[in-house]
Amino acid sequence: MSSIVIKGNTSGQVEIAAPDVAGSTTLTLPTGTGNFITSDSNGDVTISLIPSTTDNYDLGSASKVWRNIYTGDLNLSNEAKEQGNSVDGTKGSWTIQEGADNLFLVNNKSGKKYKFTLEEVK
């Protein structure tokens, strides 16, 4: 039978660990007013995951990518960046939406709407 150890560390954080379980990891709880990731009885996340600052954290990396992303509309914006994009230096805010037969692109700054031209491949 394994044991769970809850203790404070020298940084004033709370650590939870199962030291006698091979391969276990110590969970360090945040200090201050940080939020915990909460889940229901099925393990489904029940809160929004919001970074503590704008344009500072990644989801995945160049060497460890997420396999699939399931989402409703896809909202894209570089408005918070000091400099614009790397192509022409401008800033924008766009939303990709799904239709029955098309994908649509909405320019959130101008209100203009576009349809992606799709060609079926066989």
Protein Blocks (a to p, Z undefined) as FASTA:
>chain_A
ZZddddddfkopacdddfkbghiacddddehjbdcddddfkopafbdcddfbehkbcedj
fklccfbdcdddddddfklpmbdcfknopacdddddddfkbccdddfknopacddddddd
ZZ
